[in-house]
């Protein structure tokens, strides 16, 4: 399931071909004669004709402007941690004429690290109201406030001699990450054709890993990971936000949001034609109308209502398990505390920063591909790298993609709010307790994470169905048996109806023809 959904090379090749055919002046008839991509297993698909240059650029801009920052701020405080802790100590000494106790400094630093995922939790709680009010694109634009402001705070913290500014800024930038980690997959998932949804859904995660790698490179002692450079390094997170703020307004809003939630069919059609780079989008518009009729009968679902729907029970459980498994796998402990982990494994201090960069590089490469002996410490580092490879192939990108596919328009914002809350609370837990877990269990601390990974794997194998190349309605039908509900599409000449069980066990949702 995971490998099938991560065909990123397919979508990159497809979008490249689209650009080339457009630049070379091919018309629609020529494209219909053969300029399309045939996907794996001999499946002829819409390929280039389904994905235009506008979709490619919107994907890149939103992923760089939002997802990149998530990854960057995960790793940005790892390399300069000793210099930042020295700044904490020096600031405290200037105020109180004494240095911070070691245990209190550990607590203060773990709070600085864990405030980021705590802010992410708060950001996740804002997802549903913002995306319903401002739209998907509008929320991403608004979210840049939560990047630019903390960038200024962190950049000025040393000059102001205030480590509290760093802690507060970490909460605010966490809000930015909490929103972007949910809204970017939702925005791209709703704009993508179904055959490319899985591949495009991996792009945000790719940019997260690139953000981590860039932070690790900039964190080299010779660049910005030093006593003078760390404020600049933390402030650089504002640059992608400014770029997104300037460029993203020129791209379309999600056509599904425009049609289903705003009721503007004409604008949705125009936007979809731009995204697909072709005039004929009737089939997708009709499918949106089918979903629109369903939403009118079902109504927009809040988080509380979401929990009461029997027809969504196993989707919610799956979202819980996959997001908890993703974060409680311990992978973020590696990014938050990579240097200390490698040092405790016995890697020489002079080599730690390069091993950390190797970990980030492998993470990027594997996300892209997814489709007392002196060597013992480095074997431990190699195991950590293999660990990161396993995470990058599946658990890292797929929960976001599957959350988009498991829920329809009315329930999707609330579902992402739930998924994001679980994601960031689990992330917060790891960031807060790992320093103490490492002190207590030492090298055995990752056995706890191994048990969680195994439990998550067994759940996915037994419960989660394959969703590749299926519409949102078809995915709902896959879960219907396990939910003990019925989703029946009765086709007629001009209409159809879907019957499913809601809180009262008997909801009938009138719909137009599929």
PADO-960280 format. One record per residue (C-alpha): residue number from 1; residue in three letters; x, y, z. Coordinates in pm, whole numbers, plus 50000, padded with zeros to 5 digits. Each point is the difference from the previous one (the first is absolute). Layout:
<nodes>
  num  residuo     px     py     pz
  NUM      ala      X      Y      Z
...
</nodes>
This chain:
<nodes>
  num  residuo     px     py     pz
    1      unk  50000  50000  50000
    2      unk  50270  50249  50104
    3      unk  50233  49937  49707
    4      unk  49716  50012  49748
    5      unk  49888  50343  50121
    6      unk  50342  50162  49992
    7      unk  50064  50011  49624
    8      unk  50148  50346  50018
    9      unk  50224  49943  49700
   10      unk  49690  49937  49789
   11      unk  49847  50334  50087
   12      unk  50327  50191  49957
   13      unk  50051  49845  49655
   14      unk  49639  50068  49911
   15      unk  50014  50366  50100
   16      unk  50328  50042  49810
   17      unk  49844  49855  49686
   18      unk  49700  50230  50042
   19      unk  50230  50301  50013
   20      unk  50194  49886  49695
   21      unk  49694  49931  49788
   22      unk  49854  50337  50091
   23      unk  50326  50181  49923
   24      unk  50033  49822  49666
   25      unk  49652  50105  49893
   26      unk  49815  49668  49991
   27      unk  49626  50046  49978
   28      unk  49729  49795  50172
   29      unk  49947  49775  49696
   30      unk  50369  49912  49986
   31      unk  49998  49929  50371
   32      unk  49701  49772  49955
   33      unk  50188  49809  49728
   34      unk  50270  49879  50235
   35      unk  50159  50249  50235
   36      unk  49883  49829  50317
   37      unk  50167  49791  50263
   38      unk  49938  49630  50048
   39      unk  50044  49907  50364
   40      unk  50124  49678  50160
   41      unk  49836  49663  49939
   42      unk  49885  50116  49657
   43      unk  49734  50235  50136
   44      unk  49927  50266  49739
   45      unk  49924  50317  50188
   46      unk  49935  50366  49953
   47      unk  50365  50076  50075
   48      unk  50119  50327  49853
   49      unk  49652  50092  49885
   50      unk  49890  49979  50366
   51      unk  50270  50217  50147
   52      unk  50098  50340  49865
   53      unk  50281  50241  50069
   54      unk  49779  50201  50236
   55      unk  49947  49695  50223
   56      unk  50374  49929  49999
   57      unk  50092  50355  50100
   58      unk  49722  50023  50261
   59      unk  50133  49677  50151
   60      unk  50357  50130  50014
   61      unk  49909  50345  50135
   62      unk  49772  49872  50277
   63      unk  50239  49719  50096
   64      unk  50303  50232  50013
   65      unk  49816  50286  50170
   66      unk  49837  49784  50267
   67      unk  50124  49639  50024
   68      unk  50366  50099  49967
   69      unk  49967  50215  50313
   70      unk  49861  49708  50198
   71      unk  50310  49792  49930
   72      unk  50240  50290  50038
   73      unk  49879  50084  50349
   74      unk  50003  49636  50110
   75      unk  50378  49988  49954
   76      unk  50106  50365  50028
   77      unk  50073  49997  50373
   78      unk  50182  49666  50009
   79      unk  50346  50097  49875
   80      unk  50032  50333  50183
   81      unk  49846  49855  50320
   82      unk  50320  50028  50208
   83      unk  50044  50365  49900
   84      unk  49636  50079  50067
   85      unk  50021  49834  50342
   86      unk  50311  50205  50070
   87      unk  49798  50308  49906
   88      unk  49726  49890  50243
   89      unk  50262  49957  50273
   90      unk  50174  50332  49932
   91      unk  49670  50188  49993
   92      unk  49892  49838  50327
   93      unk  50338  50089  50159
   94      unk  49967  50366  49897
   95      unk  49658  50015  50166
   96      unk  50056  49800  50318
   97      unk  50381  49982  50039
   98      unk  49995  49619  49996
   99      unk  49992  49728  49736
  100      unk  49707  49770  49927
  101      unk  50004  49662  50171
  102      unk  50066  49716  49753
  103      unk  49665  49827  50060
  104      unk  49814  50330  49964
  105      unk  50192  50080  49679
  106      unk  49902  49658  49860
  107      unk  49637  50074  50085
  108      unk  50021  50349  49852
  109      unk  50152  49867  49679
  110      unk  49747  49716  49966
  111      unk  49726  50262  50041
  112      unk  50161  50209  49726
  113      unk  49998  49697  49771
  114      unk  49652  49875  50092
  115      unk  49831  50341  49972
  116      unk  50021  49952  49623
  117      unk  49774  49692  49988
  118      unk  49777  50153  50269
  119      unk  49950  50297  49769
  120      unk  49934  49747  49725
  121      unk  49717  49858  50209
  122      unk  49846  50347  50038
  123      unk  50038  50054  49626
  124      unk  49818  49673  49930
  125      unk  49705  50118  50207
  126      unk  49972  50302  49769
  127      unk  49990  49795  49677
  128      unk  49625  49938  49964
  129      unk  49873  50354  50074
  130      unk  50268  50165  49785
  131      unk  49973  49777  49691
  132      unk  49621  50029  50008
  133      unk  50011  50378  50040
  134      unk  50305  50103  49795
  135      unk  50034  49703  49766
  136      unk  50304  49778  49958
  137      unk  50217  50255  49818
  138      unk  49879  50285  50219
  139      unk  50098  49807  50313
  140      unk  50350  49940  49865
  141      unk  50039  50372  49929
  142      unk  49870  50095  50346
  143      unk  50231  49741  50157
  144      unk  50309  50190  49889
  145      unk  49939  50244  50287
  146      unk  50092  49715  50235
  147      unk  50333  49964  49823
  148      unk  50113  50358  49943
  149      unk  49931  50119  50357
  150      unk  50195  49721  50176
  151      unk  50283  50032  49746
  152      unk  50044  50360  50117
  153      unk  49975  49900  50367
  154      unk  50261  49723  49971
  155      unk  50234  50217  49796
  156      unk  49986  50278  50259
  157      unk  50009  49780  50312
  158      unk  50377  50013  50058
  159      unk  50016  50376  49953
  160      unk  49708  50039  50241
  161      unk  50167  49754  50243
  162      unk  49676  49807  50036
  163      unk  49983  49622  49964
  164      unk  49628  50034  50074
  165      unk  49963  50151  49653
  166      unk  50133  49675  49853
  167      unk  49753  49791  50200
  168      unk  49702  50220  49906
  169      unk  50112  50005  49635
  170      unk  50021  49619  50001
  171      unk  49635  49984  50103
  172      unk  49896  50242  49725
  173      unk  50204  49830  49727
  174      unk  49847  49674  50123
  175      unk  49655  50145  49928
  176      unk  50123  50065  49645
  177      unk  50118  49640  49967
  178      unk  49678  49863  50147
  179      unk  49794  50183  49742
  180      unk  50225  49934  49703
  181      unk  50046  49628  50074
  182      unk  49624  49955  49967
  183      unk  49895  50266  49749
  184      unk  50267  49938  49732
  185      unk  49905  49629  49955
  186      unk  49632  50099  50000
  187      unk  50056  50275  49741
  188      unk  50210  49783  49769
  189      unk  49784  49690  50048
  190      unk  49686  50187  49897
  191      unk  50167  50151  49692
  192      unk  50166  49680  49876
  193      unk  49850  49747  49756
  194      unk  49938  49670  50174
  195      unk  50275  49817  49809
  196      unk  50264  50247  50124
  197      unk  49859  50071  50346
  198      unk  50232  49757  50177
  199      unk  50312  50121  49821
  200      unk  49922  50371  50044
  201      unk  49911  49926  50363
  202      unk  50362  49898  50057
  203      unk  50135  50339  49885
  204      unk  49928  50180  50333
  205      unk  50186  49727  50186
  206      unk  50287  50027  49754
  207      unk  50030  50371  50078
  208      unk  49983  49926  50372
  209      unk  50303  49774  49963
  210      unk  50174  50260  49783
  211      unk  49933  50257  50272
  212      unk  50157  49768  50257
  213      unk  50305  49948  49777
  214      unk  50044  50372  49931
  215      unk  49986  50072  50376
  216      unk  50261  49730  50062
  217      unk  50232  50143  49733
  218      unk  49961  50356  50127
  219      unk  50060  49861  50349
  220      unk  50361  49911  49917
  221      unk  50242  50175  50235
  222      unk  50165  50165  49701
  223      unk  49672  50150  49876
  224      unk  49735  50107  50255
  225      unk  50012  49731  50269
  226      unk  50220  50211  50227
  227      unk  49975  50261  50274
  228      unk  49964  50291  49756
  229      unk  49789  49839  49728
  230      unk  49714  49821  50176
  231      unk  49766  50306  50021
  232      unk  50037  50049  49624
  233      unk  49936  49629  49941
  234      unk  49675  50009  50198
  235      unk  49888  50322  49830
  236      unk  50041  49857  49648
  237      unk  49671  49813  50038
  238      unk  49822  50324  49907
  239      unk  50136  50000  49643
  240      unk  49781  49716  49859
  241      unk  49698  50166  50165
  242      unk  50066  50330  49823
  243      unk  50043  49822  49666
  244      unk  49674  49809  50044
  245      unk  49820  50317  50106
  246      unk  50107  50171  49677
  247      unk  49951  49712  49754
  248      unk  49716  49775  50119
  249      unk  49722  50261  49939
  250      unk  50050  49947  49625
  251      unk  49891  49633  50023
  252      unk  49646  49859  50022
  253      unk  49808  49906  50310
  254      unk  49898  49636  50037
  255      unk  49721  49947  49741
  256      unk  49824  49764  50242
  257      unk  49986  50272  50265
  258      unk  49882  50255  49742
  259      unk  49720  49778  49866
  260      unk  49884  49807  50307
  261      unk  50047  50255  50276
  262      unk  49971  50329  49810
  263      unk  49750  49882  49738
  264      unk  50185  50164  49708
  265      unk  49997  49740  49722
  266      unk  50128  50235  49730
  267      unk  50310  50103  50195
  268      unk  50065  49639  50102
  269      unk  49984  49899  49634
  270      unk  50241  50276  49892
  271      unk  50244  49912  50277
  272      unk  49981  49630  49917
  273      unk  50069  50072  49633
  274      unk  50315  50190  50102
  275      unk  50112  49718  50225
  276      unk  49937  49729  49740
  277      unk  50125  50206  49703
  278      unk  49696  49897  49792
  279      unk  49643  50114  49938
  280      unk  49809  49676  50062
  281      unk  49961  49962  50376
  282      unk  49633  49900  49997
  283      unk  50059  49661  50159
  284      unk  50174  50147  50305
  285      unk  49746  50281  50030
  286      unk  49720  49744  49994
  287      unk  50173  49794  50268
  288      unk  50024  50315  50215
  289      unk  49629  50061  49949
  290      unk  49932  49646  50123
  291      unk  50198  50074  50313
  292      unk  49836  50342  50032
  293      unk  49653  49845  50013
  294      unk  50125  49763  50266
  295      unk  50142  50286  50206
  296      unk  49672  50193  49988
  297      unk  49812  49706  50149
  298      unk  50276  49907  50243
  299      unk  50101  50350  50102
  300      unk  50345  50120  50097
  301      unk  50136  49781  50277
  302      unk  50159  50132  50317
  303      unk  50252  49797  50197
  304      unk  49733  49889  50249
  305      unk  49762  49900  49721
  306      unk  50282  49816  49828
  307      unk  50040  49771  50300
  308      unk  49629  49914  50000
  309      unk  49987  49873  49640
  310      unk  50018  49622  49986
  311      unk  50089  50015  49630
  312      unk  50325  50183  50090
  313      unk  50095  49796  50307
  314      unk  50284  49792  49855
  315      unk  50131  50290  49793
  316      unk  50043  50197  50322
  317      unk  50161  49708  50181
  318      unk  50239  49957  49707
  319      unk  50090  50369  50007
  320      unk  50070  49975  50374
  321      unk  50218  49691  49970
  322      unk  50196  50112  49693
  323      unk  50078  50348  50134
  324      unk  50092  49871  50345
  325      unk  50214  49729  49843
  326      unk  50167  50253  49774
  327      unk  50105  50228  50286
  328      unk  50051  49748  50283
  329      unk  50235  49808  49770
  330      unk  50266  50227  50152
  331      unk  50119  50146  49671
  332      unk  49967  50358  50123
  333      unk  50217  49918  50300
  334      unk  50277  49945  49742
  335      unk  49942  50342  49844
  336      unk  49950  50190  50326
  337      unk  50293  49839  50183
  338      unk  50212  49850  49720
  339      unk  50332  50133  50125
  340      unk  49952  49875  50357
  341      unk  49880  49659  49873
  342      unk  50308  49955  49782
  343      unk  50228  50120  50278
  344      unk  49846  49751  50243
  345      unk  50049  49729  49735
  346      unk  50373  50077  50005
  347      unk  50043  50201  49680
  348      unk  50286  50248  50030
  349      unk  49879  50355  50060
  350      unk  50185  50132  49695
  351      unk  49809  49755  49777
  352      unk  49653  50034  50151
  353      unk  49887  50288  49779
  354      unk  50091  49807  49684
  355      unk  49819  49685  50114
  356      unk  49696  50217  50070
  357      unk  50013  50140  49645
  358      unk  50030  49644  49865
  359      unk  49680  49913  50183
  360      unk  49819  50298  49846
  361      unk  50133  49920  49654
  362      unk  49880  49640  50019
  363      unk  49658  50124  50112
  364      unk  49969  50219  49689
  365      unk  50126  49730  49764
  366      unk  49772  49728  50137
  367      unk  49696  50228  49993
  368      unk  50078  50072  49636
  369      unk  50057  49633  49910
  370      unk  49697  49870  50185
  371      unk  49831  49868  49760
  372      unk  52652  49415  52664
  373      unk  50121  49965  49648
  374      unk  50036  50344  49841
  375      unk  49735  49920  49740
  376      unk  49724  49914  50252
  377      unk  49887  50364  50053
  378      unk  49971  50045  49626
  379      unk  49800  49677  49972
  380      unk  49757  50158  50246
  381      unk  49984  50309  49779
  382      unk  49942  49777  49695
  383      unk  49709  49833  50180
  384      unk  49848  50341  50068
  385      unk  50035  50088  49631
  386      unk  49827  49673  49901
  387      unk  49732  50088  50254
  388      unk  49949  50335  49829
  389      unk  49982  49826  49660
  390      unk  49715  49780  50120
  391      unk  49814  50303  50133
  392      unk  50049  50202  49681
  393      unk  49865  49724  49773
  394      unk  49657  49973  50159
  395      unk  49907  50118  50352
  396      unk  50124  50352  49932
  397      unk  49795  50111  49693
  398      unk  49711  49754  49979
  399      unk  49779  50098  50301
  400      unk  49942  50343  49840
  401      unk  49909  49847  49664
  402      unk  49769  49739  50152
  403      unk  49826  50255  50223
  404      unk  49911  50199  49688
  405      unk  49866  49686  49828
  406      unk  49805  49853  50292
  407      unk  49771  50300  50052
  408      unk  49775  50202  49773
  409      unk  49968  50378  49979
  410      unk  49769  50059  50297
  411      unk  50199  49784  50240
  412      unk  50353  50064  49870
  413      unk  50081  50323  50194
  414      unk  49885  49846  50329
  415      unk  50189  49679  49920
  416      unk  50321  50192  49935
  417      unk  49947  50187  50324
  418      unk  49978  49670  50188
  419      unk  50296  49852  49810
  420      unk  50211  50309  50056
  421      unk  49919  50012  50371
  422      unk  50106  49637  50045
  423      unk  50309  50058  49786
  424      unk  50122  50302  50194
  425      unk  49910  49876  50349
  426      unk  50201  49684  49928
  427      unk  50283  50213  49861
  428      unk  49988  50219  50312
  429      unk  50018  49693  50224
  430      unk  50311  49870  49823
  431      unk  50171  50341  50004
  432      unk  49933  50052  50371
  433      unk  50079  49658  50147
  434      unk  50282  49870  49779
  435      unk  50289  50173  50186
  436      unk  49879  49838  50322
  437      unk  49928  49668  49824
  438      unk  50354  50000  49863
  439      unk  50147  50070  50342
  440      unk  49796  49720  50156
  441      unk  50024  49727  49735
  442      unk  50304  50106  49803
  443      unk  50040  49797  49679
  444      unk  49686  49800  50083
  445      unk  49773  50304  49966
  446      unk  49915  49914  49637
  447      unk  49860  49659  50099
  448      unk  49689  50187  50116
  449      unk  49965  50154  49654
  450      unk  50061  49662  49832
  451      unk  49700  49848  50181
  452      unk  49779  50289  49885
  453      unk  50121  49959  49639
  454      unk  49914  49628  50008
  455      unk  49649  50064  50136
  456      unk  49937  50263  49731
  457      unk  50123  49766  49726
  458      unk  49764  49722  50111
  459      unk  49703  50239  50006
  460      unk  50071  50129  49647
  461      unk  50042  49649  49860
  462      unk  49670  49882  50145
  463      unk  49775  50306  49977
  464      unk  50104  50271  49752
  465      unk  49891  49931  49637
  466      unk  50177  50100  49680
  467      unk  49874  50341  49880
  468      unk  50206  50052  49685
  469      unk  49812  50135  49694
  470      unk  49664  50005  50183
  471      unk  49759  50289  50037
  472      unk  49908  50127  50345
  473      unk  49662  49824  49976
  474      unk  50165  49671  49903
  475      unk  50230  50023  50303
  476      unk  49695  50051  50222
  477      unk  49852  49683  49852
  478      unk  50315  49809  50094
  479      unk  49942  50084  50366
  480      unk  49623  49940  49992
  481      unk  50018  49627  50082
  482      unk  50228  50049  50297
  483      unk  49782  50287  50123
  484      unk  49691  49776  49956
  485      unk  49836  50261  49781
  486      unk  49881  50013  49641
  487      unk  50102  50248  49731
  488      unk  49793  49914  49696
  489      unk  50005  50205  49680
  490      unk  49679  49942  49802
  491      unk  50052  50125  49647
  492      unk  49707  50146  49812
  493      unk  49969  50210  49687
  494      unk  50062  50330  50173
  495      unk  50049  49926  50367
  496      unk  50129  49759  50257
  497      unk  49987  49957  50373
  498      unk  50244  49890  50264
  499      unk  49878  49830  50314
  500      unk  50226  49992  50300
  501      unk  49963  49971  50374
  502      unk  50054  50313  50203
  503      unk  49951  50061  50371
  504      unk  49639  49880  49978
  505      unk  50101  49701  49787
  506      unk  49790  50102  49699
  507      unk  50109  50295  49793
  508      unk  49893  50032  49637
  509      unk  50209  50235  49793
  510      unk  49853  50107  49663
  511      unk  50264  50045  49732
  512      unk  50028  50081  49630
  513      unk  50141  49756  49748
  514      unk  50361  49888  50044
</nodes>
